[in-house]
């Protein structure tokens, strides 16, 4: 965005934080028996977790 890249360690930290924050409502909806919102929040949490894994890979590549 705007010609600069966000450093991989910031992407990793924000992705982990957002994945954890999205898992909270997913678990709460799942325990309440509301499966559609639980699946949606869970899918978003998985999306951010995958993004965190990818950014961790970028960070490891940059070290090499």
N, C-alpha and C positions, 0 to 999 in steps of 0.2 A: 504494500500500500504506500503510495506517495514516493515510490522509487527506492524505498529501503526495505530490507528484510528484518523481521523480528528475530532476535537471537534464539537458537534452539533451546537454551536452558529456560528462557522465559516461556516459550511455547509449551515445554514440558511441564513446568510448574503450574501454569494456568490450566492446562488440559487435565492434569491430575486433580486439581482443585475442583474444576467443573464436573469431572466424572464423579467425584465423591459427593458433591452437592446434588447431582442428579440422581444418585442412588438412594438418597434419603427419601424423596417422595415416591420413588419406585417401590421401595420396601414398604413404606407406609400404606400406599394404595394396594399393594399385594396382600398385606396382612388384613386390610379391610375388605378384601374380596372384590375390589374394583379392578378387573384384569386389564381392560383396555388402557386406562391411564398408566397402570403399572408397566405394561408392555411399551408404551410410548416413552415414558421416562427411562425405562431400562435400555431401550434402543439408543436414546440420546447419551446415556451414560457409557454404553459400549462404544459409541462413536468417539467420545472424548478419550476413552481409554486407549483405543486404537491410535488416535492422534498422538497421545503421549508416548506410546511405544515407537511410533514412527519418528517423532522428534528426538527420542533417546538414541535411535539409530543414526540420525543426522549428527548428533553430538559425538558419538563414537567414531563416525567416519571423519569428522573434522580433526579429531585427535591423531588419527593415523597419518 
